[in-house]
Amino acid sequence: MSDRRIALLGAGTMGHGIAQLAAQAGFETRVFDPAPEALAKGLAAARAGVERAIQKGRLLAEEGPRALARLHGAKSLEEAVHDADLVIEAGPESLAVKCRILTEACAAAPEDAIVASNTSSLSLTELAAATPRPSRVVGMHFFNPPPVMKLVEIVRAEQTAPEAIARVRAAAERMGKEVVEVRDSPGFASSRLGIALAMEAIRMLEEGVASAEDIDRAMRLGYNHPMGPLELTDLVGLDVRLAIADYLNRELGGLRFQPPQLLRRLVRAGKLGKKAGEGFYKYQLSEGQSVR
Ligand SMILES: NC(=O)c1ccc[n+]([C@@H]2O[C@H](COP(=O)([O-])OP(=O)(O)OC[C@H]3O[C@@H](n4cnc5c(N)ncnc54)[C@H](O)[C@@H]3O)[C@@H](O)[C@H]2O)c1
């Protein structure tokens, strides 16, 4: 029998987007966040996302009320996961915090539930090892914003059972996603390639090879990337990318992931990208528009 109920742990940027998708795809969806204001904000954003999906023609109008009726908040982790078939953890990117959430989820969810993490870089094998049911733990890496981005990267820990892979694959496909499957390794496939390109682009800017605009334009027009690596780093957040680069540098070594001094300087100066109004480009915070 196919999975019917999903619990989302964390209602932030990723959690609420995944919750929206899950509800639209027909899953009974319960969302928990320990910060009550984050839960309220996340649920409101997920509901607004359903309306937006209808406006954009990604969801039939008559499906809207049904999707909204499937979307629920939960007051505790236990309430969210107690009858879930699939738990998706979208809490902060911290090994200690994720180990705790996944362990609690494994203990409170039905024995055969799959417990997936949306981590963008941490080792699934390490996370799985911290839980009482490592064979049920798997990576389910969505991209930002989840309702729009087509990819889900499934990450196989050393301990992950084939059934867990099959079930998250089925759930992702039901949400309309395309799936790639990777063995657990630092940065998986997506972050490892994306960070290598971004660090090299920043090094080129530092060396004065070309302007930020021209480096981005080269990738957009020459390689058909929808966004250049510097624009994308502004969008994701320079602090976020620095943290991932530091992690990959520690794990994999070599110049390719070594964060350039320019990146560290910008982060120290609070120039974190679009969210801060300035990174490699300047933005008007209210409209999020570039004023390069
Ligand atoms: N933002 C992105 O572009 C992106 C893309 C792919 C993957 N990710 C990954 O998704 C995860 C979430 O990222 P985000 O950008 O949504 O972060 P976020 O900060 O927007 O949201 C995290 C949420 O987790 C909640 N939280 C804290 N402790 C918790 C707990 N014990 N149980 C449940 N929830 C808890 C916080 O209150 C917050 O609302 C991270 O692992 C991140 O690396 C992020």
The ligand as a MOL file (V3000), in Angstrom:
LIG
                    3D

  0  0  0     0  0            999 V3000
M  V30 BEGIN CTAB
M  V30 COUNTS 44 48 0 0 0
M  V30 BEGIN ATOM
M  V30 1 N 17.2700 27.3190 2.2520 0
M  V30 2 C 17.7080 26.5990 1.2180 0
M  V30 3 O 17.9750 27.1140 0.1180 0
M  V30 4 C 17.8640 25.1000 1.3800 0
M  V30 5 C 17.8900 24.2950 0.2320 0
M  V30 6 C 18.0010 22.8970 0.3810 0
M  V30 7 C 18.0960 22.3460 1.6520 0
M  V30 8 N 18.0910 23.1660 2.7540 0 CHG=1
M  V30 9 C 18.1770 22.5300 4.0770 0
M  V30 10 O 16.8670 22.4750 4.6320 0
M  V30 11 C 16.9440 22.5900 6.0510 0
M  V30 12 C 16.0900 23.7450 6.5140 0
M  V30 13 O 16.5620 24.9270 5.9140 0
M  V30 14 P 15.6630 26.2440 5.8690 0
M  V30 15 O 16.3190 27.1650 4.8930 0
M  V30 16 O 14.2230 25.8860 5.7210 0 CHG=-1
M  V30 17 O 15.9160 26.8050 7.3520 0
M  V30 18 P 15.0110 27.8130 8.1990 0
M  V30 19 O 15.9090 28.4220 9.2000 0
M  V30 20 O 14.1920 28.6760 7.3120 0
M  V30 21 O 13.9890 26.8110 8.9640 0
M  V30 22 C 14.3830 25.9250 9.9700 0
M  V30 23 C 13.1960 25.7460 10.9020 0
M  V30 24 O 13.4830 24.6780 11.7970 0
M  V30 25 C 12.8630 24.9880 13.0150 0
M  V30 26 N 13.4140 24.1590 14.0870 0
M  V30 27 C 14.3790 24.4610 15.0050 0
M  V30 28 N 14.5400 23.4030 15.8420 0
M  V30 29 C 13.6710 22.4340 15.4550 0
M  V30 30 C 13.3330 21.1530 15.9420 0
M  V30 31 N 13.9400 20.6440 17.0000 0
M  V30 32 N 12.3680 20.4430 15.2950 0
M  V30 33 C 11.7440 20.9310 14.2040 0
M  V30 34 N 12.0150 22.1770 13.6980 0
M  V30 35 C 12.9680 22.9080 14.3120 0
M  V30 36 C 13.1140 26.4790 13.1980 0
M  V30 37 O 12.2170 27.0510 14.1290 0
M  V30 38 C 12.8890 26.9850 11.7680 0
M  V30 39 O 11.5430 27.3790 11.5630 0
M  V30 40 C 18.4450 22.7360 6.3790 0
M  V30 41 O 18.9560 21.4650 6.6680 0
M  V30 42 C 19.0170 23.2790 5.0930 0
M  V30 43 O 20.3820 22.9770 4.9330 0
M  V30 44 C 17.9540 24.5150 2.6530 0
M  V30 END ATOM
M  V30 BEGIN BOND
M  V30 1 1 1 2
M  V30 2 2 2 3
M  V30 3 1 2 4
M  V30 4 1 4 5
M  V30 5 2 4 44
M  V30 6 2 5 6
M  V30 7 1 6 7
M  V30 8 2 7 8
M  V30 9 1 8 9
M  V30 10 1 8 44
M  V30 11 1 9 10
M  V30 12 1 9 42
M  V30 13 1 10 11
M  V30 14 1 11 12
M  V30 15 1 11 40
M  V30 16 1 12 13
M  V30 17 1 13 14
M  V30 18 2 14 15
M  V30 19 1 14 16
M  V30 20 1 14 17
M  V30 21 1 17 18
M  V30 22 2 18 19
M  V30 23 1 18 20
M  V30 24 1 18 21
M  V30 25 1 21 22
M  V30 26 1 22 23
M  V30 27 1 23 24
M  V30 28 1 23 38
M  V30 29 1 24 25
M  V30 30 1 25 26
M  V30 31 1 25 36
M  V30 32 1 26 27
M  V30 33 1 26 35
M  V30 34 2 27 28
M  V30 35 1 28 29
M  V30 36 1 29 30
M  V30 37 2 29 35
M  V30 38 1 30 31
M  V30 39 2 30 32
M  V30 40 1 32 33
M  V30 41 2 33 34
M  V30 42 1 34 35
M  V30 43 1 36 37
M  V30 44 1 36 38
M  V30 45 1 38 39
M  V30 46 1 40 41
M  V30 47 1 40 42
M  V30 48 1 42 43
M  V30 END BOND
M  V30 END CTAB
M  END
